[in-house]
Amino acid sequence: MSEARSDGDGIDEGKRLIKLGGDKGLSLTERLTERFHRLTWRTPIHGMKLKGRHPLKLIAVPDDPFMGDIKRGQALLRGEMMLRGEVRESAGLFAAKPDYSREFADYLHSFAWLRDLSSVATRAQAAPIAEPIMRNWLQHHADTVAEPAWRADLWGRRILFWTAHAPLILSSADLVYRSRVLNTLARGARHIDRGAEKMPPGAPRIAAMCGVVAGGLLIAGGDARRGGMEAALARAVSMSVFEDGGSIARAPMAQIDVLMLLTMLRETYAARRLEAPGAVHETIARMVPALLGVCLGDKALSSWQGGGPVAADTLAQIIEATGVRARPLRQARDWGYQRLAAGSTVAIIDAAPPPVARLAEGGCASTLAFEMSDGPHRVVVNCGGARAVLAQVPKALAEALRTTAAHSTLTVGDSNSTAIHADGTLGRGVAEVELARQESDASSRIEASHDGYARRYGFLHRRQLILSSEGRELRGEDLLLPAGKRSKSQQAAFAVRFHLGRGVQVSPTADGQAALLRLPGGGLWQFRVRGGALAIEDSLWVDADGRPQATQQLVVSGESPAGGCNVSWAFKRAK
């Protein structure tokens, strides 16, 4: 394994203003350009661009360094395709009017299921399952250049999976079929050669560009264009990954996606005995520490921006495949996550505005929320999982998981700090976050504020978190402060929510200002609050399998006068 650079993990003390915002969707010009580009797919000119020499074989077959999902692989052995509780018969996947979700369609058309199949079966067992699905796909989609099958990011992923798992789809003795697969692969590479850079920055553009480069490396005649392709890939990476290694979508799930795409591309270079561009190696090395930085004490992901707690063993295999050894990044300045760690306690704070709407689907109004763990036990969590729940979960509930109230932070007037529109996009709200961090021998301290409630209620929300050096106490304070000199602040109801981890047992104290929290492993924490009324309410938490689990939450509520208010609270280990 290579060692990731550690010089970027220095704590940047002092104040910093972060300006992003979640209300910038595609402009009218961008939408028209995108639609016009799709319309050109139907023209004879585009059809001419797809023509070229028919490749006789792949130059090399790369390895896929990642394990697939065992349950999904076993479903394929049974003749079914499964994703997040959505199951379809393999034989009827390409019906005239498919009734499956977009997520299922992406899984099907990307051929990511080849990884799952190869993880549970030998080549002899898997090829008879993969080939009929491939033949069916070719029959319905190879000659019809249309979405979703010909979307540039899906073609990029498909090139990676077709080449890495070529033995499963090219083992047939039918030369006509083999030629059709290879010719379709070449046509797909030509299709995305000019369209990849039109994809939104982030995982979609990187997926498309990885396909362009992989196609150039593995299909005869591509070497002459390698320099241009690699330059375009470098541009895509620079627009999609912050300097601190975080994905611009601000979602740990997107972080994993980009990391795996770049690692697969690196394997494509290795199959050709070529060195991958420095930008690929450097980006992977930066992304791993950032990803580890949002892991809790159980070594699994915390839940942010629609994702769930990817299991520790799955995450460990992904990181091992990258070949990077690194410590968790404590301060991702641009990605927006701050990590406090002392003793056996870890706290992770969302200290940035939500992702810009055009860069992320399913963004969450989670600014200044935090998660906390004691060793392998989660104490405070976010509900999480808005984009990871099982298909059987009602859509209204899945969308509710994106709200501010589904995160461990403060809400004003039972509203979101950043608006969530009916179409799922983010609207106005948090535009600026001011952040200050200080480190001393006694404690680590973070103070941050956001303006998400300034327009509607005239308040800034400021949160302070202090973790003691031995990790036995996490103290916090939430303040509502009048925003600006001409404040429009008014009396408003507020609630500070602390969603509790699965298995945490809560016992309120007699004075109504505290509670005892008993962790599954027997650990005992005391929670105390001042400045509001404490109540214990039901909650839920989405686990690594996408299943909502019944939990509880601590809710501190009250009324803030126009001049503002503050709520002080503390978690202290009692045992």
Backbone torsions as a table, in degrees:
resi	resn	phi	psi	omega
1	MET	NA	143.8	176.7
2	SER	-86.9	155.6	178.7
3	GLU	-92.7	127.1	176.1
4	ALA	-75.9	151.3	177.8
5	ARG	-64.4	140.8	-179.5
6	SER	-110.6	-3.2	-175.6
7	ASP	-72.5	-13.5	179.6
8	GLY	-86.1	3.1	-175.0
9	ASP	-100.2	12.0	176.2
10	GLY	-67.9	139.9	-179.0
11	ILE	-76.2	126.8	179.7
12	ASP	-91.4	94.5	-177.1
13	GLU	-77.6	160.3	-179.7
14	GLY	95.2	179.9	-173.1
15	LYS	-82.1	151.6	176.4
16	ARG	-150.8	134.5	178.9
17	LEU	-101.9	125.8	-178.7
18	ILE	-110.9	120.5	179.5
19	LYS	-118.6	113.8	172.3
20	LEU	-134.4	-118.4	176.3
21	GLY	136.6	147.0	-175.0
22	GLY	-106.6	10.1	-172.2
23	ASP	-106.2	13.8	-178.1
24	LYS	-101.7	90.3	175.6
25	GLY	-83.5	-170.9	178.2
26	LEU	-65.4	135.8	176.7
27	SER	-72.1	166.7	178.2
28	LEU	-59.8	-41.5	179.6
29	THR	-62.1	-43.1	-179.9
30	GLU	-64.9	-40.3	179.8
31	ARG	-66.0	-41.3	178.8
32	LEU	-66.2	-40.3	178.8
33	THR	-63.3	-42.5	-179.8
34	GLU	-64.2	-43.2	-179.8
35	ARG	-66.4	-40.7	178.9
36	PHE	-62.8	-39.9	179.7
37	HIS	-61.7	-40.8	179.1
38	ARG	-67.3	-35.8	179.3
39	LEU	-65.1	-31.3	-179.9
40	THR	-66.3	-18.4	179.5
41	TRP	-60.3	-27.9	-175.4
42	ARG	-86.5	-4.7	-174.8
43	THR	-85.0	154.5	176.6
44	PRO	-59.9	-31.6	-178.5
45	ILE	-62.5	-43.1	179.6
46	HIS	-66.8	-37.5	177.3
47	GLY	-61.3	-36.5	177.5
48	MET	-65.7	-36.3	-179.2
49	LYS	-66.1	-24.9	-178.3
50	LEU	-82.1	-11.0	-177.9
51	LYS	-80.1	151.5	178.9
52	GLY	174.1	-172.2	-179.1
53	ARG	-65.0	141.4	176.1
54	HIS	-83.0	118.2	178.1
55	PRO	-68.3	140.7	179.2
56	LEU	-87.1	-24.8	179.9
57	LYS	-165.7	169.5	171.9
58	LEU	-81.4	144.7	178.3
59	ILE	-66.4	-35.2	179.7
60	ALA	-155.7	163.8	176.7
61	VAL	-120.5	109.2	-178.4
62	PRO	-72.7	163.7	171.5
63	ASP	-86.0	148.4	167.6
64	ASP	-98.3	111.6	-172.8
65	PRO	-80.1	0.4	-173.4
66	PHE	-110.5	145.9	173.9
67	MET	-78.8	144.3	175.4
68	GLY	-88.1	-177.6	178.6
69	ASP	-84.4	120.8	-174.9
70	ILE	-63.6	-43.4	-177.8
71	LYS	-64.6	-40.8	178.5
72	ARG	-67.9	-37.0	176.9
73	GLY	-63.7	-42.4	179.0
74	GLN	-65.6	-34.1	176.2
75	ALA	-62.3	-40.2	178.0
76	LEU	-63.3	-35.8	176.5
77	LEU	-64.0	-28.0	178.7
78	ARG	-86.1	-0.8	-178.8
79	GLY	89.4	20.5	-179.6
80	GLU	-127.4	152.5	171.2
81	MET	-114.2	133.9	-171.3
82	MET	-135.1	138.6	174.6
83	LEU	-150.8	119.2	176.2
84	ARG	47.1	48.0	176.2
85	GLY	84.2	-5.5	178.4
86	GLU	-94.6	122.3	-173.3
87	VAL	-125.2	133.9	175.9
88	ARG	-135.4	147.6	174.6
89	GLU	-67.3	134.4	-177.5
90	SER	-61.0	-31.2	-176.0
91	ALA	-72.8	-21.2	-176.3
92	GLY	-115.7	32.6	-173.3
93	LEU	-73.4	-24.3	-173.0
94	PHE	-115.2	50.4	176.8
95	ALA	-65.8	160.9	-177.2
96	ALA	-58.4	-40.1	178.7
97	LYS	-124.5	86.7	-177.9
98	PRO	-62.4	140.9	-176.7
99	ASP	-110.2	15.0	-179.0
100	TYR	-92.7	167.1	-176.3
101	SER	-73.2	168.0	177.6
102	ARG	-63.4	-39.0	-179.9
103	GLU	-61.9	-40.4	178.3
104	PHE	-67.2	-41.1	179.2
105	ALA	-61.6	-41.3	178.8
106	ASP	-64.2	-41.1	177.9
107	TYR	-62.1	-42.9	-179.7
108	LEU	-66.4	-51.9	-173.6
109	HIS	-74.4	-24.5	177.6
110	SER	-75.7	-18.5	-175.0
111	PHE	64.2	25.7	173.4
112	ALA	-62.0	-22.3	-179.6
113	TRP	-65.9	-18.0	175.8
114	LEU	-61.1	-36.5	177.4
115	ARG	-64.1	-43.2	179.9
116	ASP	-63.5	-43.0	-179.6
117	LEU	-64.4	-44.4	-177.2
118	SER	-69.2	-16.8	-179.9
119	SER	-80.8	-13.6	-177.2
120	VAL	-122.1	-2.4	-174.2
121	ALA	-142.6	153.2	172.9
122	THR	-75.9	169.9	177.7
123	ARG	-58.6	-42.1	-178.8
124	ALA	-64.1	-34.3	179.6
125	GLN	-79.8	-36.4	-171.4
126	ALA	-83.1	-35.7	-175.7
127	ALA	-58.4	-42.5	178.8
128	PRO	-65.4	-17.5	176.8
129	ILE	-89.1	-42.5	-176.8
130	ALA	-71.8	-38.5	-173.6
131	GLU	-64.2	-43.7	178.4
132	PRO	-62.1	-36.5	177.7
133	ILE	-66.0	-40.5	178.0
134	MET	-62.5	-46.7	179.1
135	ARG	-58.9	-41.6	-179.7
136	ASN	-64.3	-41.9	179.2
137	TRP	-63.7	-44.6	179.6
138	LEU	-60.3	-40.8	-178.5
139	GLN	-62.4	-39.9	-173.7
140	HIS	-92.7	-24.5	-168.9
141	HIS	-129.4	-15.9	-174.3
142	ALA	-63.3	-35.4	-175.0
143	ASP	-102.6	-3.3	-178.4
144	THR	-110.7	104.3	-176.9
145	VAL	-82.7	93.3	-176.7
146	ALA	-155.0	160.4	175.0
147	GLU	-78.3	154.8	1.2
148	PRO	-83.6	-17.1	-169.5
149	ALA	-58.9	-32.7	-175.0
150	TRP	-102.8	13.7	174.2
151	ARG	-60.3	139.5	-169.4
152	ALA	-60.3	-40.4	-178.2
153	ASP	-69.1	-33.7	177.7
154	LEU	-70.7	-36.1	176.0
155	TRP	-65.6	-37.9	177.6
156	GLY	-60.9	-46.4	178.3
157	ARG	-64.9	-39.6	-177.4
158	ARG	-63.9	-38.7	177.5
159	ILE	-62.7	-42.3	178.6
160	LEU	-62.3	-44.2	-176.6
161	PHE	-76.9	-38.5	177.5
162	TRP	-61.7	-41.0	-177.5
163	THR	-76.0	-40.1	-179.3
164	ALA	-69.3	-29.3	-178.0
165	HIS	-116.2	32.9	179.9
166	ALA	-54.4	-37.0	179.1
167	PRO	-58.7	-25.4	-179.0
168	LEU	-80.8	-22.9	-175.7
169	ILE	-116.5	-6.1	-178.7
170	LEU	-124.8	25.1	179.7
171	SER	-87.2	-10.7	-175.1
172	SER	-65.5	148.0	174.1
173	ALA	-83.4	-3.7	179.5
174	ASP	-77.1	103.3	-175.2
175	LEU	-67.2	-32.5	178.6
176	VAL	-65.0	-44.8	178.1
177	TYR	-62.4	-46.9	-179.7
178	ARG	-59.7	-42.4	179.4
179	SER	-64.0	-38.0	179.7
180	ARG	-66.4	-40.6	177.6
181	VAL	-60.9	-49.8	-176.5
182	LEU	-66.6	-38.7	178.9
183	ASN	-67.3	-38.7	177.7
184	THR	-65.3	-38.5	176.3
185	LEU	-59.5	-45.4	179.9
186	ALA	-65.7	-40.7	178.2
187	ARG	-64.1	-39.0	177.8
188	GLY	-63.9	-40.5	178.2
189	ALA	-62.7	-39.8	178.4
190	ARG	-68.8	-36.0	-179.1
191	HIS	-60.5	-43.4	-175.9
192	ILE	-90.5	-2.5	-178.1
193	ASP	-57.8	-38.2	179.7
194	ARG	-103.0	-16.0	-176.0
195	GLY	-94.0	-13.7	-174.5
196	ALA	-60.5	-42.0	-176.4
197	GLU	-76.4	-2.3	174.7
198	LYS	-89.9	-8.7	177.9
199	MET	-72.9	152.7	178.3
200	PRO	-60.2	144.7	176.3
201	PRO	-57.9	155.6	-176.2
202	GLY	108.7	-154.9	-177.4
203	ALA	-57.3	-40.1	179.9
204	PRO	-59.1	-45.9	-178.2
205	ARG	-70.8	-39.7	180.0
206	ILE	-66.1	-39.7	177.6
207	ALA	-59.8	-45.9	-179.7
208	ALA	-63.7	-44.0	-178.2
209	MET	-68.8	-35.9	176.0
210	CYS	-61.2	-37.9	176.9
211	GLY	-65.4	-40.9	178.2
212	VAL	-59.9	-48.1	-177.4
213	VAL	-68.4	-43.2	179.7
214	ALA	-62.1	-41.4	177.3
215	GLY	-61.5	-41.7	178.3
216	GLY	-64.1	-32.9	-179.5
217	LEU	-77.2	-32.0	-168.8
218	LEU	-107.3	-9.9	177.8
219	ILE	-109.7	132.1	-176.3
220	ALA	-54.1	136.1	176.8
221	GLY	99.2	-3.8	-176.1
222	GLY	-86.3	-17.0	-174.9
223	ASP	-61.3	-32.9	-176.7
224	ALA	-64.6	-24.1	-177.1
225	ARG	-102.4	9.5	-172.8
226	ARG	-59.9	-42.1	-177.7
227	GLY	-59.1	-45.8	179.4
228	GLY	-65.9	-40.7	179.6
229	MET	-64.3	-42.7	-179.4
230	GLU	-67.5	-34.0	176.4
231	ALA	-65.8	-40.6	177.8
232	ALA	-66.4	-38.4	176.7
233	LEU	-62.3	-43.8	179.4
234	ALA	-60.4	-38.7	177.3
235	ARG	-65.1	-42.3	179.6
236	ALA	-62.5	-41.4	-179.9
237	VAL	-65.9	-43.7	-177.4
238	SER	-65.0	-29.2	178.4
239	MET	-85.1	-11.2	-171.3
240	SER	-112.6	-16.4	-176.4
241	VAL	-130.4	127.3	178.2
242	PHE	-66.9	164.3	178.4
243	GLU	-61.1	-29.5	-179.9
244	ASP	-81.9	1.3	176.8
245	GLY	96.5	0.2	-179.6
246	GLY	-88.9	147.4	177.1
247	SER	-71.9	142.4	-179.2
248	ILE	-65.8	-17.9	176.0
249	ALA	-73.0	-11.8	178.0
250	ARG	62.7	15.9	-178.9
251	ALA	-108.9	125.1	176.9
252	PRO	-56.3	-32.0	177.4
253	MET	-65.4	-38.2	175.4
254	ALA	-68.1	-33.6	176.6
255	GLN	-59.8	-46.8	178.3
256	ILE	-62.7	-42.9	-178.5
257	ASP	-59.0	-50.7	-179.1
258	VAL	-64.0	-41.9	-179.9
259	LEU	-60.4	-41.8	180.0
260	MET	-70.9	-37.8	178.0
261	LEU	-61.7	-46.8	-179.0
262	LEU	-67.3	-33.9	178.2
263	THR	-69.3	-39.3	175.4
264	MET	-62.9	-40.8	178.2
265	LEU	-63.7	-39.5	177.4
266	ARG	-59.5	-36.7	177.4
267	GLU	-67.6	-29.8	176.6
268	THR	-64.5	-42.4	175.1
269	TYR	-62.3	-42.7	-178.7
270	ALA	-61.6	-35.9	179.3
271	ALA	-64.2	-28.4	177.3
272	ARG	-91.1	2.7	-174.6
273	ARG	56.3	42.2	177.0
274	LEU	-118.3	154.9	177.7
275	GLU	-88.7	128.4	177.9
276	ALA	-66.2	154.0	178.8
277	PRO	-56.2	149.6	179.3
278	GLY	-57.3	-33.2	-179.6
279	ALA	-61.6	-33.9	179.2
280	VAL	-68.8	-49.9	179.6
281	HIS	-60.8	-45.8	-176.3
282	GLU	-65.7	-38.7	-179.4
283	THR	-67.7	-43.4	176.6
284	ILE	-59.0	-43.4	-178.9
285	ALA	-64.6	-30.6	178.2
286	ARG	-81.2	-31.7	-174.8
287	MET	-75.3	-31.6	-177.7
288	VAL	-64.0	-49.8	177.8
289	PRO	-60.2	-37.7	178.4
290	ALA	-63.4	-41.1	178.4
291	LEU	-64.6	-45.1	177.7
292	LEU	-62.1	-28.2	-178.7
293	GLY	-65.9	-19.9	178.3
294	VAL	-106.6	22.1	173.3
295	CYS	-97.6	142.0	178.6
296	LEU	-89.4	-171.8	-175.5
297	GLY	-66.0	-18.4	177.5
298	ASP	-85.4	5.8	178.5
299	LYS	69.5	11.0	176.3
300	ALA	-105.5	165.3	-177.4
301	LEU	-69.0	147.3	163.7
302	SER	-79.6	167.8	-169.8
303	SER	-104.5	110.0	-178.8
304	TRP	-138.9	147.7	172.0
305	GLN	50.4	48.0	172.9
306	GLY	88.1	-7.8	-178.9
307	GLY	-90.3	170.2	178.4
308	GLY	-116.7	-177.2	-176.4
309	PRO	-81.4	79.2	178.3
310	VAL	-48.3	130.6	-172.1
311	ALA	-62.1	151.5	-175.5
312	ALA	-60.6	-42.3	-177.4
313	ASP	-68.4	-37.4	176.2
314	THR	-63.4	-45.2	-179.5
315	LEU	-65.1	-40.3	-179.6
316	ALA	-62.3	-40.1	179.5
317	GLN	-66.6	-38.0	178.2
318	ILE	-63.5	-46.9	-178.4
319	ILE	-66.9	-39.1	177.8
320	GLU	-60.9	-38.9	-179.1
321	ALA	-66.6	-26.5	178.3
322	THR	-72.3	-22.1	-178.4
323	GLY	76.9	13.8	-176.4
324	VAL	-106.2	128.5	170.4
325	ARG	-102.0	131.1	-177.3
326	ALA	-159.1	157.5	171.6
327	ARG	-88.4	155.0	176.5
328	PRO	-60.8	136.5	176.9
329	LEU	-73.9	125.5	-176.7
330	ARG	-83.0	-28.0	-176.6
331	GLN	-139.4	102.0	174.7
332	ALA	-94.2	95.0	-168.6
333	ARG	-65.0	-40.2	-178.7
334	ASP	-90.7	-40.8	178.9
335	TRP	-62.4	-32.0	169.5
336	GLY	102.0	8.3	-179.6
337	TYR	-109.6	132.6	177.4
338	GLN	-110.8	139.3	-177.4
339	ARG	-120.1	126.2	172.3
340	LEU	-110.3	130.5	-178.9
341	ALA	-145.1	129.2	176.5
342	ALA	-158.5	137.1	-176.1
343	GLY	59.1	-129.6	178.1
344	SER	-100.1	8.9	-176.1
345	THR	-100.6	134.6	175.4
346	VAL	-129.3	133.5	173.0
347	ALA	-128.8	137.1	-179.4
348	ILE	-124.4	128.5	-173.3
349	ILE	-120.0	136.1	173.2
350	ASP	-85.7	103.8	-173.7
351	ALA	-115.7	46.2	178.6
352	ALA	-155.1	161.7	174.5
353	PRO	-63.4	163.4	174.8
354	PRO	-61.4	163.7	178.7
355	PRO	-65.5	150.8	176.1
356	VAL	-60.0	137.5	-171.2
357	ALA	-54.9	-38.8	-175.8
358	ARG	-73.3	-10.7	-177.5
359	LEU	-101.9	-8.3	-175.9
360	ALA	-151.2	138.2	172.1
361	GLU	-100.1	133.8	177.5
362	GLY	80.2	26.5	176.6
363	GLY	-61.1	156.1	-174.1
364	CYS	-118.6	150.7	178.4
365	ALA	-88.9	68.7	-168.0
366	SER	-113.1	13.1	-174.0
367	THR	-56.8	131.2	-179.9
368	LEU	72.5	10.1	171.9
369	ALA	-73.5	161.1	177.3
370	PHE	-143.8	158.2	170.2
371	GLU	-124.2	151.9	-175.4
372	MET	-144.3	141.5	177.4
373	SER	-134.4	156.0	173.0
374	ASP	-121.6	104.0	-174.0
375	GLY	60.6	-131.5	-178.1
376	PRO	-84.0	4.1	-174.8
377	HIS	-107.6	130.8	178.1
378	ARG	-84.7	125.8	-178.8
379	VAL	-96.9	-54.8	178.7
380	VAL	-119.8	134.3	-177.1
381	VAL	-137.0	173.7	162.9
382	ASN	-102.1	155.8	179.6
383	CYS	-60.4	-43.9	173.1
384	GLY	68.0	179.7	167.2
385	GLY	77.1	15.0	-178.2
386	ALA	-58.8	-30.0	178.7
387	ARG	-113.2	18.7	-179.4
388	ALA	-131.4	0.4	-177.8
389	VAL	-73.1	160.4	176.3
390	LEU	-62.4	153.0	-178.2
391	ALA	-61.7	-24.7	-178.0
392	GLN	-74.1	-14.4	179.5
393	VAL	-71.2	129.5	-179.1
394	PRO	-55.9	142.3	-177.2
395	LYS	-59.3	-37.1	-179.4
396	ALA	-61.7	-38.8	178.3
397	LEU	-69.1	-41.8	178.8
398	ALA	-60.0	-41.1	178.6
399	GLU	-69.3	-34.0	178.5
400	ALA	-63.4	-25.3	179.2
401	LEU	-68.8	-11.1	178.9
402	ARG	-88.9	-11.6	-172.4
403	THR	-74.2	162.9	176.6
404	THR	-61.3	-38.2	-178.4
405	ALA	-65.2	-19.0	177.9
406	ALA	-85.7	5.9	-179.9
407	HIS	-122.8	158.0	-177.1
408	SER	-84.9	80.6	179.0
409	THR	-157.3	-169.5	-177.0
410	LEU	-96.9	141.3	172.4
411	THR	-120.9	149.4	176.4
412	VAL	-118.2	130.9	177.2
413	GLY	60.5	27.2	-179.7
414	ASP	53.1	38.9	-178.4
415	SER	-124.8	169.6	-179.1
416	ASN	-86.4	144.6	176.7
417	SER	-68.8	-26.6	170.7
418	THR	-129.6	130.4	-175.2
419	ALA	-64.0	143.7	173.8
420	ILE	-116.7	113.1	-176.2
421	HIS	-74.8	164.3	-179.6
422	ALA	-62.1	-29.2	179.5
423	ASP	-83.6	3.7	176.6
424	GLY	96.1	-11.7	-179.2
425	THR	-79.9	160.1	176.7
426	LEU	-87.7	144.6	179.4
427	GLY	-113.6	-145.2	-177.7
428	ARG	-73.2	156.8	178.5
429	GLY	159.2	-122.8	-177.2
430	VAL	-65.2	119.6	175.8
431	ALA	-115.1	-27.5	-178.6
432	GLU	-135.0	140.6	171.1
433	VAL	-126.6	125.8	175.0
434	GLU	-101.2	128.9	-172.1
435	LEU	-127.8	137.0	172.4
436	ALA	-136.5	136.9	179.1
437	ARG	-132.4	138.8	178.8
438	GLN	-134.8	141.4	178.4
439	GLU	-121.8	137.4	175.1
440	SER	-145.0	175.3	178.8
441	ASP	-66.3	-24.6	-175.7
442	ALA	-90.5	-28.3	-173.4
443	SER	-167.1	168.7	168.9
444	SER	-116.0	134.6	-172.9
445	ARG	-130.8	132.1	174.9
446	ILE	-124.5	132.4	174.2
447	GLU	-128.8	126.6	-177.3
448	ALA	-142.9	152.1	178.2
449	SER	-139.7	152.9	175.7
450	HIS	-136.1	160.9	-174.2
451	ASP	-106.8	22.4	-175.0
452	GLY	-64.2	-23.7	-179.8
453	TYR	-107.3	8.9	-175.6
454	ALA	-68.8	-44.7	-176.0
455	ARG	-67.8	-42.8	-173.8
456	ARG	-85.7	-38.1	-173.2
457	TYR	-120.1	-9.4	178.6
458	GLY	77.8	21.2	-178.8
459	PHE	-121.1	145.1	162.5
460	LEU	-95.8	142.8	173.0
461	HIS	-101.8	120.8	176.8
462	ARG	-116.9	132.0	179.5
463	ARG	-124.3	136.0	176.5
464	GLN	-121.5	132.2	178.2
465	LEU	-127.0	131.6	179.5
466	ILE	-130.4	118.7	177.3
467	LEU	-106.0	124.8	-179.2
468	SER	-66.3	157.2	-172.5
469	SER	-63.3	-28.6	178.7
470	GLU	-92.2	-3.2	176.3
471	GLY	77.4	14.5	-177.0
472	ARG	-90.6	-7.7	-178.5
473	GLU	-147.4	131.8	172.3
474	LEU	-118.0	110.6	178.8
475	ARG	-102.0	144.9	-179.2
476	GLY	-142.7	160.5	175.2
477	GLU	-147.2	132.0	175.4
478	ASP	-114.1	126.0	-179.0
479	LEU	-121.9	142.2	167.6
480	LEU	-108.2	119.6	-175.3
481	LEU	-119.3	139.3	176.4
482	PRO	-56.1	136.2	-175.4
483	ALA	-95.6	115.9	174.8
484	GLY	82.0	170.9	-178.0
485	LYS	-71.3	-39.9	178.7
486	ARG	-100.5	71.6	-173.5
487	SER	-70.0	140.3	173.0
488	LYS	-103.0	22.1	-175.5
489	SER	-63.3	147.7	-179.2
490	GLN	-143.6	164.2	178.5
491	GLN	-61.1	133.7	-176.4
492	ALA	-149.9	147.2	176.0
493	ALA	-78.4	146.0	177.4
494	PHE	-135.6	161.5	174.2
495	ALA	-147.7	132.7	174.3
496	VAL	-108.4	119.6	-174.3
497	ARG	-108.9	138.9	174.6
498	PHE	-127.9	94.7	178.2
499	HIS	-72.3	133.9	-173.3
500	LEU	-99.7	149.7	-179.3
501	GLY	-65.3	159.4	-179.8
502	ARG	-61.9	134.0	177.5
503	GLY	87.6	-4.2	177.3
504	VAL	-76.5	122.9	-179.9
505	GLN	-95.8	133.0	-174.3
506	VAL	-114.4	133.6	176.0
507	SER	-131.2	113.9	179.0
508	PRO	-71.7	151.5	176.6
509	THR	-87.7	166.5	-174.8
510	ALA	-64.6	-31.1	-176.9
511	ASP	-80.9	-5.4	177.6
512	GLY	72.6	9.5	-179.4
513	GLN	-114.6	8.8	-177.6
514	ALA	-153.9	168.6	177.3
515	ALA	-153.0	150.1	174.6
516	LEU	-102.2	132.6	-178.9
517	LEU	-114.9	116.7	178.0
518	ARG	-102.6	121.9	-177.6
519	LEU	-82.8	159.1	-179.3
520	PRO	-55.5	-31.3	-179.5
521	GLY	-84.4	2.0	179.0
522	GLY	101.7	-11.0	178.4
523	GLY	-63.4	150.3	-176.6
524	LEU	-126.6	128.1	176.4
525	TRP	-123.4	146.5	175.8
526	GLN	-109.3	134.3	175.8
527	PHE	-113.3	128.7	176.4
528	ARG	-128.4	148.8	-177.3
529	VAL	-142.2	151.0	175.4
530	ARG	-142.3	131.5	178.2
531	GLY	114.0	4.0	178.5
532	GLY	-167.6	170.6	179.8
533	ALA	-90.1	130.0	-177.5
534	LEU	-93.1	132.4	175.0
535	ALA	-136.2	157.2	176.8
536	ILE	-114.3	123.5	-176.7
537	GLU	-128.8	164.5	177.1
538	ASP	-72.3	152.2	176.6
539	SER	-149.4	-172.4	174.3
540	LEU	-148.8	159.4	179.3
541	TRP	-139.8	131.1	-179.2
542	VAL	-88.1	121.3	-175.6
543	ASP	-83.3	-175.9	-174.8
544	ALA	-66.2	-19.4	177.7
545	ASP	-93.2	4.7	180.0
546	GLY	81.9	14.8	-178.0
547	ARG	-99.1	126.9	175.3
548	PRO	-68.1	129.6	179.1
549	GLN	-113.1	136.8	-179.8
550	ALA	-69.4	129.9	177.9
551	THR	-139.2	-170.8	176.7
552	GLN	-128.4	167.9	177.7
553	GLN	-141.7	148.3	170.7
554	LEU	-91.5	129.3	-179.2
555	VAL	-125.3	120.5	176.6
556	VAL	-106.7	117.9	-173.8
557	SER	-125.3	161.4	178.9
558	GLY	178.9	-174.9	176.9
559	GLU	-116.7	130.0	177.4
560	SER	-97.0	128.9	172.8
561	PRO	-70.2	172.3	-178.1
562	ALA	-61.3	-26.6	-179.6
563	GLY	-80.4	-3.9	179.2
564	GLY	99.8	177.4	-179.3
565	CYS	-160.4	173.2	175.0
566	ASN	-143.4	148.3	176.6
567	VAL	-124.0	122.5	177.6
568	SER	-105.7	140.7	-178.2
569	TRP	-150.5	163.8	-179.5
570	ALA	-155.0	140.3	167.8
571	PHE	-106.9	123.8	-178.3
572	LYS	-130.6	127.8	179.5
573	ARG	-69.2	126.6	-179.4
574	ALA	-102.7	-14.4	-176.7
575	LYS	-152.9	NA	NA
